[in-house]
Amino acid sequence: MPVPQRRTLARRLEDVDDFRTPSADLEQYLTPAEVASHVCHLAALQGDLAGETVVDLGTGTGMLAIGAALCDAGRVVGIDVDKDALALARENARSVLSDHAADSDSSASPSKRPPIEWIRGDVTRHPLAVNDVTVLSNPPFGAQRGNRHADRDFLETASSIADTSYTIHNEGSQEFVESYANDTGGTVTHAFRAAFSLSNRLEFHTEETRTLEAEVFRIEWDSSAVDPTSNTVS
């Protein structure tokens, strides 16, 4: 199946609805459609999506999981600790994927696409039992005190279950990500910058909109280097 054009992916993902009442503690914000389409397009070009099992850690609105489904992933699992976020992700998937199915210009096979599986759970102690998957994730950047080093926890889970992962981090994270990957049997193969335009959604935001600079990393993991007693997903 041909890889969807990045612009086509972005246009479809623009229909993903934002959090209605975002949680500051969980650092909930909408992954921009342009960023998600860039991540999913790269993953598709690398052969990491079509026919593969894809796990979206901390799925939130479902943006990355839906993007993977649009790229013909064989199985897509979205995990989040917030039940309201999962309810929104389900609504978004129904809306975006049904519109995709109705598009006569679509090259995908929506009638054969399995539904996205939505699971409520802490991604650092996930209830799954799988490995050799592709992980997509936009973890908390650690702006809130309770989330400090949250991206490290997400990377730890990714390293235990993934062949390949794509994770989004705060600007200035490259040294940390590369060091963590090297220490746990991973190799950063791709890195690029991304800009998040965030609207004023939380009470402590003082600007109408602000731009948050981020970095995205593709990591290939060596499963033989992972502690066999660590978490897995099936």
KEKEFI-77356 format. One record per residue: y negated, z, x of N, C-alpha, C, O in turn; residue in three letters; residue number from 1. Coordinates in Angstrom, 2 decimals, decimal comma. Example, Ala and Ser with C-alpha at 12.3 -4.5 7.8 and 13.67 -1.06 7.14 Angstrom:
2
5,69|7,80|13,19|4,50|7,80|12,30|3,30|7,80|13,20|3,32|8,46|14,24|Ala|1
2,25|7,08|12,85|1,06|7,14|13,67|-0,03|7,87|12,90|-1,14|8,04|13,41|Ser|2
END
This chain:
234
1,19|0,00|0,84|0,00|0,00|0,00|-1,25|0,00|0,89|-1,34|0,81|1,81|Met|1
-2,22|-0,91|0,62|-3,41|-0,94|1,46|-4,23|0,34|1,37|-4,22|1,03|0,35|Pro|2
-4,92|0,64|2,46|-5,77|1,84|2,49|-7,03|1,57|1,67|-7,69|0,56|1,89|Val|3
-7,38|2,46|0,74|-8,60|2,27|-0,05|-9,82|2,23|0,87|-9,87|2,90|1,90|Pro|4
-10,81|1,44|0,48|-12,04|1,42|1,25|-12,74|2,77|1,16|-12,68|3,46|0,14|Gln|5
-13,39|3,13|2,24|-14,08|4,43|2,27|-15,15|4,52|1,18|-15,29|5,56|0,54|Arg|6
-15,89|3,45|0,97|-16,93|3,47|-0,06|-16,33|3,62|-1,45|-16,91|4,28|-2,32|Arg|7
-15,17|2,99|-1,66|-14,51|3,12|-2,96|-14,06|4,55|-3,19|-14,22|5,09|-4,28|Thr|8
-13,48|5,17|-2,15|-13,07|6,57|-2,26|-14,26|7,47|-2,57|-14,19|8,32|-3,45|Leu|9
-15,36|7,26|-1,85|-16,55|8,10|-2,06|-17,06|7,96|-3,48|-17,45|8,94|-4,11|Ala|10
-17,08|6,73|-3,99|-17,57|6,51|-5,35|-16,72|7,24|-6,37|-17,25|7,83|-7,32|Arg|11
-15,42|7,22|-6,19|-14,54|7,91|-7,14|-14,68|9,43|-7,01|-14,68|10,15|-8,01|Arg|12
-14,79|9,90|-5,79|-14,87|11,35|-5,57|-16,22|11,93|-6,00|-16,34|13,15|-6,16|Leu|13
-17,22|11,09|-6,18|-18,50|11,57|-6,69|-18,37|12,13|-8,11|-19,26|12,84|-8,57|Glu|14
-17,28|11,81|-8,79|-17,06|12,32|-10,16|-16,44|13,71|-10,17|-16,26|14,29|-11,24|Asp|15
-16,13|14,26|-9,01|-15,60|15,63|-8,94|-16,73|16,61|-9,25|-17,77|16,59|-8,59|Val|16
-16,53|17,46|-10,24|-17,55|18,42|-10,66|-17,63|19,59|-9,69|-16,63|20,01|-9,11|Asp|17
-18,84|20,11|-9,54|-19,10|21,26|-8,67|-18,67|22,55|-9,36|-18,42|22,57|-10,57|Asp|18
-18,58|23,63|-8,59|-18,30|24,96|-9,14|-19,36|25,31|-10,19|-20,55|25,09|-9,98|Phe|19
-18,91|25,86|-11,31|-19,86|26,26|-12,35|-20,57|27,55|-11,95|-21,79|27,67|-12,10|Arg|20
-19,81|28,50|-11,45|-20,38|29,78|-10,98|-19,78|30,08|-9,61|-18,82|30,85|-9,52|Thr|21
-20,32|29,48|-8,55|-19,73|29,65|-7,22|-19,78|31,09|-6,74|-20,73|31,82|-7,02|Pro|22
-18,74|31,48|-6,01|-18,65|32,82|-5,44|-19,20|32,83|-4,03|-18,75|32,07|-3,17|Ser|23
-20,19|33,69|-3,79|-20,73|33,82|-2,44|-19,69|34,40|-1,50|-19,59|33,99|-0,34|Ala|24
-18,91|35,36|-1,99|-17,90|36,01|-1,14|-16,87|35,02|-0,64|-16,39|35,13|0,49|Asp|25
-16,53|34,03|-1,48|-15,54|33,03|-1,10|-16,18|31,80|-0,46|-15,50|30,85|-0,08|Leu|26
-17,51|31,83|-0,33|-18,26|30,71|0,24|-17,90|29,40|-0,46|-17,55|28,41|0,18|Glu|27
-17,99|29,41|-1,78|-17,61|28,23|-2,55|-18,78|27,25|-2,64|-19,85|27,59|-3,15|Gln|28
-18,56|26,06|-2,15|-19,52|24,98|-2,28|-18,74|23,68|-2,31|-17,63|23,59|-1,79|Tyr|29
-19,34|22,68|-2,91|-18,67|21,40|-3,10|-18,62|20,63|-1,78|-19,65|20,39|-1,16|Leu|30
-17,42|20,24|-1,36|-17,31|19,33|-0,22|-17,91|18,00|-0,64|-17,46|17,42|-1,62|Thr|31
-18,91|17,48|0,07|-19,54|16,22|-0,34|-18,52|15,09|-0,42|-17,61|14,99|0,40|Pro|32
-18,69|14,24|-1,42|-17,77|13,12|-1,61|-17,74|12,22|-0,37|-16,68|11,71|-0,01|Ala|33
-18,88|12,04|0,27|-18,94|11,19|1,46|-18,12|11,79|2,60|-17,43|11,06|3,32|Glu|34
-18,19|13,10|2,77|-17,41|13,76|3,82|-15,92|13,68|3,50|-15,11|13,35|4,36|Val|35
-15,56|13,99|2,24|-14,16|13,95|1,83|-13,58|12,54|1,98|-12,44|12,38|2,41|Ala|36
-14,37|11,53|1,62|-13,88|10,16|1,74|-13,68|9,78|3,20|-12,74|9,05|3,53|Ser|37
-14,56|10,25|4,08|-14,40|9,99|5,52|-13,11|10,62|6,03|-12,34|9,98|6,75|His|38
-12,87|11,88|5,66|-11,66|12,57|6,09|-10,42|11,85|5,58|-9,49|11,57|6,35|Val|39
-10,39|11,55|4,28|-9,20|10,93|3,69|-9,00|9,50|4,18|-7,86|9,07|4,35|Cys|40
-10,08|8,78|4,39|-9,95|7,41|4,90|-9,36|7,41|6,31|-8,47|6,62|6,61|His|41
-9,87|8,30|7,16|-9,30|8,41|8,51|-7,84|8,81|8,45|-7,01|8,23|9,15|Leu|42
-7,51|9,79|7,61|-6,12|10,24|7,49|-5,22|9,11|7,00|-4,09|8,97|7,47|Ala|43
-5,72|8,32|6,07|-4,93|7,20|5,56|-4,72|6,15|6,65|-3,62|5,62|6,80|Ala|44
-5,76|5,84|7,40|-5,63|4,86|8,49|-4,65|5,33|9,56|-3,98|4,51|10,19|Leu|45
-4,56|6,65|9,76|-3,64|7,21|10,75|-2,21|7,33|10,22|-1,31|7,74|10,95|Gln|46
-2,00|6,97|8,96|-0,67|7,06|8,37|-0,27|8,47|7,98|0,92|8,77|7,88|Gly|47
-1,26|9,34|7,77|-0,98|10,75|7,48|-0,97|11,08|5,99|-0,72|12,23|5,63|Asp|48
-1,22|10,09|5,11|-1,29|10,38|3,68|-0,24|9,63|2,86|0,53|10,26|2,14|Leu|49
-0,19|8,32|2,95|0,67|7,53|2,08|2,13|7,97|2,22|2,71|7,90|3,30|Ala|50
2,70|8,41|1,10|4,10|8,83|1,07|4,37|10,19|1,68|5,51|10,64|1,68|Gly|51
3,35|10,85|2,20|3,52|12,14|2,88|3,24|13,32|1,94|2,60|13,16|0,90|Glu|52
3,75|14,49|2,32|3,39|15,73|1,63|2,09|16,24|2,22|1,97|16,43|3,43|Thr|53
1,11|16,46|1,35|-0,22|16,88|1,78|-0,54|18,23|1,14|-0,37|18,40|-0,07|Val|54
-1,00|19,17|1,93|-1,38|20,49|1,43|-2,86|20,70|1,69|-3,33|20,62|2,82|Val|55
-3,61|20,98|0,61|-5,04|21,28|0,70|-5,20|22,80|0,66|-5,04|23,42|-0,39|Asp|56
-5,50|23,38|1,81|-5,65|24,84|1,91|-7,05|25,25|1,48|-8,03|24,79|2,05|Leu|57
-7,14|26,12|0,47|-8,43|26,51|-0,07|-9,06|25,35|-0,81|-10,18|24,94|-0,50|Gly|58
-8,34|24,81|-1,79|-8,70|23,54|-2,41|-10,02|23,55|-3,16|-10,66|22,51|-3,27|Thr|59
-10,44|24,71|-3,68|-11,72|24,77|-4,37|-11,79|23,85|-5,57|-11,01|24,01|-6,52|Gly|60
-12,70|22,88|-5,55|-12,85|21,93|-6,66|-11,74|20,89|-6,70|-11,66|20,10|-7,64|Thr|61
-10,88|20,89|-5,67|-9,81|19,89|-5,61|-10,21|18,62|-4,90|-9,44|17,65|-4,89|Gly|62
-11,39|18,59|-4,30|-11,94|17,36|-3,72|-10,98|16,69|-2,73|-10,69|15,51|-2,88|Met|63
-10,50|17,42|-1,74|-9,63|16,82|-0,72|-8,25|16,48|-1,27|-7,68|15,45|-0,91|Leu|64
-7,72|17,32|-2,15|-6,42|17,04|-2,77|-6,48|15,76|-3,60|-5,58|14,93|-3,54|Ala|65
-7,56|15,61|-4,36|-7,72|14,41|-5,18|-7,89|13,18|-4,29|-7,35|12,12|-4,58|Ile|66
-8,64|13,34|-3,20|-8,78|12,23|-2,26|-7,44|11,81|-1,69|-7,18|10,61|-1,53|Gly|67
-6,58|12,78|-1,37|-5,25|12,45|-0,85|-4,42|11,72|-1,90|-3,71|10,77|-1,58|Ala|68
-4,53|12,16|-3,16|-3,80|11,49|-4,24|-4,27|10,05|-4,40|-3,45|9,16|-4,65|Ala|69
-5,57|9,82|-4,27|-6,11|8,46|-4,38|-5,62|7,57|-3,24|-5,65|6,34|-3,35|Leu|70
-5,17|8,19|-2,15|-4,65|7,44|-1,00|-3,12|7,39|-1,02|-2,49|7,12|0,01|Cys|71
-2,52|7,65|-2,20|-1,08|7,49|-2,40|-0,21|8,47|-1,61|0,87|8,10|-1,16|Asp|72
-0,68|9,70|-1,45|0,18|10,73|-0,87|1,42|10,90|-1,74|1,35|10,79|-2,96|Ala|73
2,55|11,16|-1,10|3,79|11,29|-1,85|3,85|12,55|-2,68|4,39|12,55|-3,79|Gly|74
3,28|13,63|-2,16|3,21|14,91|-2,86|1,93|15,60|-2,41|1,62|15,63|-1,22|Arg|75
1,20|16,16|-3,36|-0,05|16,85|-3,03|0,00|18,26|-3,62|0,30|18,44|-4,81|Val|76
-0,30|19,25|-2,79|-0,33|20,64|-3,21|-1,71|21,20|-2,89|-2,18|21,09|-1,76|Val|77
-2,36|21,80|-3,89|-3,64|22,46|-3,68|-3,49|23,96|-3,85|-2,99|24,41|-4,88|Gly|78
-3,90|24,73|-2,87|-3,76|26,19|-2,91|-5,14|26,84|-2,89|-6,00|26,46|-2,09|Ile|79
-5,34|27,81|-3,76|-6,59|28,56|-3,74|-6,35|29,94|-4,31|-5,48|30,13|-5,16|Asp|80
-7,12|30,91|-3,86|-6,98|32,29|-4,32|-7,69|32,51|-5,65|-7,42|33,50|-6,34|Val|81
-8,59|31,61|-6,02|-9,44|31,78|-7,20|-8,89|30,99|-8,39|-8,82|29,76|-8,34|Asp|82
-8,51|31,69|-9,45|-7,93|31,02|-10,62|-8,94|30,11|-11,30|-8,56|29,06|-11,83|Lys|83
-10,22|30,48|-11,31|-11,24|29,64|-11,93|-11,42|28,34|-11,15|-11,62|27,27|-11,74|Asp|84
-11,35|28,42|-9,84|-11,44|27,22|-9,02|-10,26|26,29|-9,31|-10,43|25,08|-9,40|Ala|85
-9,07|26,86|-9,45|-7,89|26,04|-9,74|-8,00|25,37|-11,10|-7,58|24,23|-11,27|Leu|86
-8,56|26,09|-12,08|-8,75|25,49|-13,40|-9,71|24,30|-13,30|-9,47|23,27|-13,93|Ala|87
-10,77|24,45|-12,52|-11,72|23,35|-12,32|-11,05|22,20|-11,58|-11,26|21,04|-11,93|Leu|88
-10,25|22,51|-10,57|-9,57|21,47|-9,81|-8,64|20,66|-10,71|-8,57|19,44|-10,59|Ala|89
-7,95|21,33|-11,61|-7,08|20,62|-12,56|-7,90|19,67|-13,43|-7,52|18,52|-13,63|Arg|90
-9,03|20,16|-13,94|-9,89|19,32|-14,77|-10,39|18,12|-13,98|-10,38|16,99|-14,47|Glu|91
-10,81|18,36|-12,76|-11,30|17,26|-11,92|-10,21|16,23|-11,66|-10,47|15,03|-11,71|Asn|92
-9,01|16,70|-11,38|-7,91|15,77|-11,11|-7,59|14,93|-12,33|-7,40|13,72|-12,23|Ala|93
-7,55|15,57|-13,50|-7,28|14,81|-14,72|-8,34|13,73|-14,93|-8,02|12,59|-15,26|Arg|94
-9,58|14,10|-14,75|-10,68|13,17|-14,99|-10,70|12,03|-13,97|-10,72|10,86|-14,35|Ser|95
-10,69|12,38|-12,69|-10,84|11,36|-11,65|-9,61|10,46|-11,58|-9,74|9,24|-11,47|Val|96
-8,42|11,05|-11,64|-7,21|10,25|-11,49|-6,93|9,42|-12,73|-6,35|8,34|-12,62|Leu|97
-7,32|9,90|-13,91|-7,13|9,08|-15,12|-8,09|7,90|-15,11|-7,73|6,81|-15,53|Ser|98
-9,32|8,12|-14,63|-10,27|7,02|-14,49|-9,75|6,00|-13,48|-9,90|4,80|-13,67|Asp|99
-9,14|6,50|-12,42|-8,56|5,62|-11,40|-7,43|4,79|-11,99|-7,30|3,60|-11,70|His|100
-6,61|5,41|-12,83|-5,49|4,71|-13,45|-5,97|3,62|-14,39|-5,32|2,59|-14,55|Ala|101
-7,13|3,85|-15,02|-7,66|2,89|-15,98|-8,38|1,74|-15,32|-8,72|0,75|-15,98|Ala|102
-8,63|1,84|-14,02|-9,37|0,81|-13,30|-8,44|-0,35|-12,99|-7,50|-0,21|-12,20|Asp|103
-8,68|-1,48|-13,59|-7,80|-2,63|-13,40|-7,86|-3,18|-12,00|-6,98|-3,93|-11,58|Ser|104
-8,94|-2,81|-11,23|-9,07|-3,30|-9,87|-8,34|-2,43|-8,87|-8,31|-2,73|-7,68|Asp|105
-7,75|-1,34|-9,35|-7,10|-0,40|-8,44|-5,85|-1,02|-7,83|-5,10|-1,72|-8,52|Ser|106
-5,64|-0,77|-6,56|-4,45|-1,29|-5,88|-3,34|-0,25|-5,82|-2,25|-0,54|-5,34|Ser|107
-3,62|0,95|-6,31|-2,62|2,02|-6,27|-1,65|1,88|-7,43|-1,76|0,95|-8,23|Ala|108
-0,68|2,80|-7,52|0,29|2,81|-8,60|0,19|4,13|-9,33|1,07|4,98|-9,18|Ser|109
-0,88|4,32|-10,14|-1,13|5,62|-10,73|-0,04|6,09|-11,66|0,18|7,30|-11,80|Pro|110
0,67|5,15|-12,31|1,72|5,57|-13,23|2,88|6,22|-12,50|3,64|6,99|-13,10|Ser|111
3,02|5,91|-11,21|4,12|6,46|-10,43|3,69|7,67|-9,60|4,52|8,30|-8,94|Lys|112
2,41|7,98|-9,63|1,90|9,06|-8,80|2,29|10,41|-9,38|2,00|10,67|-10,54|Arg|113
2,95|11,28|-8,62|3,27|12,62|-9,12|2,00|13,43|-9,30|1,04|13,23|-8,56|Pro|114
1,98|14,34|-10,27|0,79|15,17|-10,45|0,57|16,09|-9,26|1,51|16,47|-8,57|Pro|115
-0,69|16,43|-9,03|-1,00|17,39|-7,99|-0,49|18,76|-8,42|-0,67|19,16|-9,57|Ile|116
0,13|19,48|-7,49|0,61|20,83|-7,78|-0,47|21,83|-7,38|-0,93|21,84|-6,24|Glu|117
-0,87|22,66|-8,33|-1,91|23,66|-8,06|-1,28|25,04|-8,00|-0,59|25,45|-8,94|Trp|118
-1,50|25,74|-6,92|-0,86|27,04|-6,70|-1,92|28,08|-6,37|-2,77|27,87|-5,51|Ile|119
-1,86|29,21|-7,07|-2,78|30,29|-6,77|-2,16|31,18|-5,69|-1,05|31,68|-5,85|Arg|120
-2,88|31,37|-4,62|-2,38|32,22|-3,55|-3,34|32,26|-2,38|-4,22|31,41|-2,26|Gly|121
-3,16|33,24|-1,54|-3,92|33,38|-0,30|-3,31|32,44|0,73|-2,13|32,55|1,06|Asp|122
-4,10|31,51|1,24|-3,54|30,51|2,14|-3,01|31,13|3,44|-2,20|30,52|4,13|Val|123
-3,48|32,33|3,77|-2,98|32,98|4,98|-1,65|33,69|4,74|-0,97|34,09|5,68|Thr|124
-1,28|33,84|3,47|0,03|34,40|3,10|0,57|33,57|1,94|0,91|34,09|0,88|Arg|125
0,65|32,28|2,18|0,93|31,34|1,09|2,34|31,49|0,53|3,26|31,92|1,24|His|126
2,51|31,15|-0,75|3,81|31,31|-1,41|4,71|30,09|-1,27|5,71|29,99|-1,98|Pro|127
4,38|29,16|-0,39|5,14|27,92|-0,27|6,23|28,05|0,79|6,29|29,02|1,54|Leu|128
7,08|27,03|0,83|8,15|27,01|1,82|8,35|25,59|2,32|9,43|25,02|2,14|Ala|129
7,32|24,99|2,96|7,42|23,62|3,46|6,93|23,54|4,89|6,23|24,43|5,37|Val|130
7,29|22,48|5,55|6,75|22,23|6,89|6,66|20,73|7,11|7,04|19,94|6,25|Asn|131
6,17|20,34|8,28|5,98|18,93|8,62|5,09|18,22|7,60|5,36|17,08|7,23|Asp|132
4,04|18,90|7,16|3,13|18,32|6,17|1,83|17,90|6,85|1,59|18,19|8,02|Val|133
0,99|17,22|6,08|-0,39|16,96|6,49|-1,27|17,98|5,78|-1,23|18,09|4,56|Thr|134
-2,07|18,71|6,53|-2,99|19,69|5,96|-4,40|19,12|5,95|-4,87|18,57|6,94|Val|135
-5,06|19,26|4,80|-6,49|18,98|4,67|-7,15|20,29|4,28|-6,63|21,00|3,42|Leu|136
-8,28|20,62|4,87|-8,88|21,91|4,52|-10,35|21,97|4,90|-10,77|21,51|5,96|Ser|137
-11,12|22,55|4,00|-12,52|22,91|4,27|-12,62|24,42|4,12|-13,04|24,90|3,07|Asn|138
-12,25|25,18|5,15|-12,23|26,64|5,04|-13,63|27,24|5,04|-14,59|26,55|5,39|Pro|139
-13,75|28,51|4,65|-15,05|29,19|4,75|-15,56|29,13|6,19|-14,79|29,23|7,14|Pro|140
-16,87|28,98|6,32|-17,46|28,88|7,65|-17,71|30,24|8,28|-18,06|30,32|9,46|Phe|141
-17,54|31,31|7,51|-17,75|32,64|8,06|-19,16|33,16|7,91|-19,57|34,06|8,64|Gly|142
-19,92|32,59|6,96|-21,30|33,05|6,75|-21,34|34,45|6,15|-22,27|35,22|6,40|Ala|143
-20,31|34,78|5,35|-20,24|36,10|4,74|-19,40|37,02|5,61|-18,42|36,60|6,23|Gln|144
-19,80|38,29|5,65|-19,17|39,25|6,58|-17,65|39,30|6,41|-16,92|39,37|7,40|Arg|145
-17,17|39,27|5,17|-15,73|39,37|4,93|-14,96|38,13|5,32|-13,73|38,14|5,33|Gly|146
-15,68|37,04|5,65|-15,01|35,79|5,99|-15,10|35,44|7,46|-14,75|34,33|7,86|Asn|147
-15,57|36,38|8,29|-15,68|36,08|9,71|-14,32|35,66|10,26|-13,30|36,32|10,04|Arg|148
-14,33|34,55|10,98|-13,11|34,00|11,60|-12,11|33,48|10,56|-10,93|33,32|10,86|His|149
-12,59|33,21|9,33|-11,68|32,67|8,31|-11,11|31,33|8,73|-9,96|31,03|8,43|Ala|150
-11,91|30,51|9,43|-11,38|29,21|9,84|-10,22|29,37|10,81|-9,33|28,52|10,85|Asp|151
-10,23|30,43|11,60|-9,09|30,69|12,49|-7,82|30,97|11,68|-6,74|30,49|12,02|Arg|152
-7,96|31,75|10,60|-6,81|32,05|9,75|-6,25|30,78|9,11|-5,04|30,62|9,01|Asp|153
-7,14|29,88|8,69|-6,70|28,62|8,09|-6,00|27,76|9,14|-4,99|27,11|8,84|Phe|154
-6,54|27,74|10,36|-5,89|26,98|11,43|-4,51|27,55|11,75|-3,58|26,80|12,05|Leu|155
-4,39|28,86|11,69|-3,09|29,49|11,95|-2,05|29,03|10,94|-0,91|28,72|11,30|Glu|156
-2,45|28,98|9,67|-1,53|28,49|8,65|-1,22|27,02|8,88|-0,07|26,60|8,78|Thr|157
-2,24|26,23|9,18|-2,02|24,80|9,44|-1,04|24,60|10,59|-0,16|23,74|10,50|Ala|158
-1,20|25,38|11,65|-0,32|25,21|12,81|1,13|25,53|12,49|2,04|25,03|13,15|Ser|159
1,34|26,37|11,47|2,71|26,79|11,14|3,42|25,84|10,19|4,64|25,87|10,08|Ser|160
2,66|24,98|9,51|3,30|24,11|8,51|3,06|22,63|8,73|3,73|21,80|8,11|Ile|161
2,12|22,27|9,58|1,67|20,88|9,63|2,15|20,12|10,86|2,29|20,69|11,94|Ala|162
2,40|18,83|10,66|2,48|17,90|11,78|1,07|17,54|12,23|0,78|17,41|13,41|Asp|163
0,21|17,38|11,21|-1,17|16,95|11,45|-2,09|17,69|10,51|-1,74|17,92|9,35|Thr|164
-3,27|18,07|10,98|-4,24|18,71|10,10|-5,62|18,11|10,30|-5,97|17,63|11,38|Ser|165
-6,40|18,16|9,22|-7,81|17,77|9,23|-8,59|18,95|8,67|-8,43|19,30|7,51|Tyr|166
-9,42|19,57|9,49|-10,15|20,75|9,05|-11,64|20,59|9,35|-12,03|19,96|10,33|Thr|167
-12,45|21,18|8,46|-13,90|21,09|8,56|-14,44|22,45|8,99|-14,08|23,48|8,42|Ile|168
-15,30|22,45|10,01|-15,79|23,70|10,59|-17,30|23,65|10,76|-17,91|22,58|10,73|His|169
-17,88|24,82|10,95|-19,31|24,92|11,21|-19,66|24,23|12,53|-18,83|24,14|13,43|Asn|170
-20,88|23,74|12,61|-21,34|23,10|13,84|-21,19|24,06|15,02|-21,46|25,26|14,91|Glu|171
-20,76|23,51|16,16|-20,58|24,32|17,35|-19,19|24,91|17,49|-18,98|25,81|18,30|Gly|172
-18,23|24,40|16,71|-16,88|24,97|16,72|-15,91|24,24|17,64|-14,76|24,66|17,77|Ser|173
-16,35|23,16|18,27|-15,40|22,33|19,01|-14,67|23,09|20,10|-13,45|22,96|20,23|Gln|174
-15,39|23,87|20,88|-14,73|24,62|21,97|-13,67|25,56|21,42|-12,57|25,65|21,96|Glu|175
-14,00|26,27|20,32|-13,04|27,18|19,71|-11,82|26,43|19,19|-10,69|26,83|19,44|Phe|176
-12,06|25,35|18,45|-10,95|24,61|17,84|-10,04|24,03|18,91|-8,81|24,13|18,81|Val|177
-10,62|23,42|19,94|-9,80|22,84|21,00|-9,01|23,91|21,74|-7,85|23,70|22,09|Glu|178
-9,64|25,06|21,99|-8,96|26,16|22,67|-7,80|26,69|21,83|-6,71|26,92|22,34|Ser|179
-8,06|26,88|20,52|-7,00|27,39|19,65|-5,85|26,39|19,60|-4,68|26,78|19,69|Tyr|180
-6,16|25,12|19,45|-5,12|24,10|19,38|-4,29|24,09|20,66|-3,06|24,06|20,60|Ala|181
-4,94|24,11|21,79|-4,22|24,08|23,07|-3,30|25,29|23,23|-2,21|25,18|23,79|Asn|182
-3,74|26,43|22,73|-2,95|27,66|22,86|-1,76|27,71|21,92|-0,84|28,50|22,12|Asp|183
-1,77|26,87|20,88|-0,71|26,93|19,87|0,03|25,60|19,73|0,59|25,31|18,67|Thr|184
0,04|24,82|20,78|0,83|23,60|20,77|0,20|22,44|20,04|0,91|21,53|19,61|Gly|185
-1,11|22,45|19,89|-1,79|21,37|19,20|-2,68|20,57|20,13|-3,03|21,01|21,22|Gly|186
-3,03|19,37|19,67|-3,93|18,50|20,42|-4,97|17,91|19,47|-4,61|17,29|18,47|Thr|187
-6,24|18,11|19,78|-7,30|17,49|18,98|-7,37|16,02|19,37|-7,64|15,68|20,52|Val|188
-7,14|15,14|18,39|-7,13|13,70|18,66|-8,40|13,01|18,19|-8,78|11,98|18,74|Thr|189
-9,05|13,56|17,18|-10,28|12,98|16,64|-11,25|14,10|16,29|-10,83|15,18|15,87|His|190
-12,53|13,83|16,46|-13,56|14,79|16,06|-14,80|14,00|15,65|-15,17|13,03|16,31|Ala|191
-15,44|14,43|14,58|-16,69|13,78|14,19|-17,58|14,77|13,46|-17,10|15,77|12,90|Phe|192
-18,86|14,49|13,46|-19,83|15,34|12,79|-19,97|14,93|11,33|-19,72|13,79|10,96|Arg|193
-20,36|15,90|10,52|-20,57|15,64|9,09|-21,72|16,51|8,61|-21,93|17,62|9,11|Ala|194
-22,46|16,01|7,64|-23,60|16,75|7,10|-23,33|17,11|5,64|-22,95|16,26|4,85|Ala|195
-23,54|18,38|5,31|-23,40|18,87|3,95|-24,79|19,10|3,37|-25,57|19,89|3,91|Phe|196
-25,11|18,41|2,28|-26,36|18,67|1,57|-26,04|19,65|0,45|-25,37|19,29|-0,52|Ser|197
-26,52|20,88|0,58|-26,19|21,95|-0,36|-27,37|22,25|-1,26|-28,49|22,45|-0,79|Leu|198
-27,10|22,29|-2,57|-28,15|22,65|-3,52|-28,24|24,16|-3,64|-27,33|24,88|-3,23|Ser|199
-29,34|24,64|-4,20|-29,58|26,07|-4,38|-28,71|26,56|-5,54|-29,08|26,42|-6,70|Asn|200
-27,55|27,15|-5,22|-26,61|27,59|-6,24|-26,42|29,10|-6,26|-25,92|29,65|-7,24|Arg|201
-26,81|29,79|-5,18|-26,57|31,22|-5,07|-27,90|31,96|-5,00|-28,90|31,41|-4,54|Leu|202
-27,90|33,20|-5,45|-29,14|33,94|-5,63|-29,92|34,15|-4,34|-31,14|34,27|-4,37|Glu|203
-29,22|34,21|-3,21|-29,93|34,45|-1,96|-30,42|33,17|-1,29|-31,07|33,23|-0,25|Phe|204
-30,12|32,00|-1,89|-30,65|30,75|-1,36|-32,13|30,64|-1,69|-32,52|30,81|-2,84|His|205
-32,96|30,35|-0,71|-34,40|30,28|-0,93|-34,91|28,84|-0,97|-36,01|28,60|-1,48|Thr|206
-34,15|27,89|-0,46|-34,56|26,49|-0,46|-33,85|25,75|-1,59|-32,72|26,08|-1,95|Glu|207
-34,53|24,74|-2,14|-33,94|23,95|-3,22|-32,67|23,25|-2,74|-31,64|23,26|-3,42|Glu|208
-32,75|22,64|-1,59|-31,59|22,04|-0,93|-31,69|22,30|0,57|-32,78|22,49|1,11|Thr|209
-30,56|22,31|1,21|-30,56|22,44|2,67|-29,39|21,66|3,22|-28,39|21,45|2,53|Arg|210
-29,50|21,25|4,45|-28,45|20,48|5,10|-27,70|21,36|6,09|-28,31|22,00|6,96|Thr|211
-26,40|21,38|5,95|-25,54|22,16|6,83|-24,76|21,20|7,72|-24,04|20,34|7,22|Leu|212
-24,91|21,35|9,00|-24,18|20,49|9,94|-22,77|21,04|10,15|-22,58|22,25|10,32|Glu|213
-21,80|20,15|10,15|-20,40|20,55|10,28|-19,68|19,61|11,25|-20,21|18,58|11,66|Ala|214
-18,47|20,00|11,60|-17,63|19,19|12,48|-16,22|19,12|11,90|-15,71|20,10|11,36|Glu|215
-15,61|17,95|12,01|-14,27|17,72|11,46|-13,32|17,39|12,61|-13,67|16,63|13,52|Val|216
-12,13|17,99|12,56|-11,16|17,80|13,65|-9,81|17,39|13,09|-9,31|17,96|12,12|Phe|217
-9,22|16,38|13,73|-7,82|16,03|13,47|-7,00|16,61|14,60|-7,28|16,38|15,78|Arg|218
-5,97|17,37|14,24|-5,11|18,01|15,23|-3,66|17,61|14,98|-3,18|17,68|13,85|Ile|219
-2,98|17,20|16,03|-1,53|16,98|15,96|-0,86|18,23|16,51|-1,19|18,69|17,60|Glu|220
0,10|18,77|15,73|0,75|20,03|16,09|2,17|19,79|16,56|2,89|18,95|16,02|Trp|221
2,57|20,53|17,56|3,94|20,49|18,07|4,69|21,65|17,43|4,50|22,81|17,81|Asp|222
5,56|21,34|16,46|6,25|22,40|15,72|7,14|23,25|16,61|7,41|24,41|16,29|Ser|223
7,59|22,71|17,74|8,47|23,48|18,63|7,72|24,61|19,32|8,32|25,53|19,87|Ser|224
6,36|24,53|19,28|5,57|25,57|19,94|5,18|26,69|19,00|4,55|27,66|19,42|Ala|225
5,57|26,57|17,70|5,19|27,56|16,70|6,25|28,64|16,60|7,44|28,35|16,65|Val|226
5,82|29,87|16,45|6,73|31,00|16,26|7,57|30,78|15,01|6,99|30,67|13,93|Asp|227
8,90|30,71|15,09|9,74|30,44|13,93|9,65|31,51|12,87|10,09|31,28|11,74|Pro|228
9,11|32,68|13,17|8,99|33,73|12,16|7,70|33,60|11,37|7,46|34,38|10,45|Thr|229
6,85|32,62|11,72|5,58|32,47|11,02|5,79|31,82|9,67|6,89|31,38|9,34|Ser|230
4,70|31,78|8,87|4,77|31,23|7,51|5,20|29,77|7,53|4,91|29,03|8,47|Asn|231
5,90|29,37|6,45|6,26|27,97|6,26|6,02|27,57|4,80|5,78|28,45|3,97|Thr|232
6,09|26,27|4,46|5,91|25,76|3,08|7,01|24,74|2,74|7,29|23,90|3,59|Val|233
7,72|24,75|1,48|8,81|23,79|1,19|8,51|22,87|0,04|9,34|22,02|-0,30|Ser|234
END
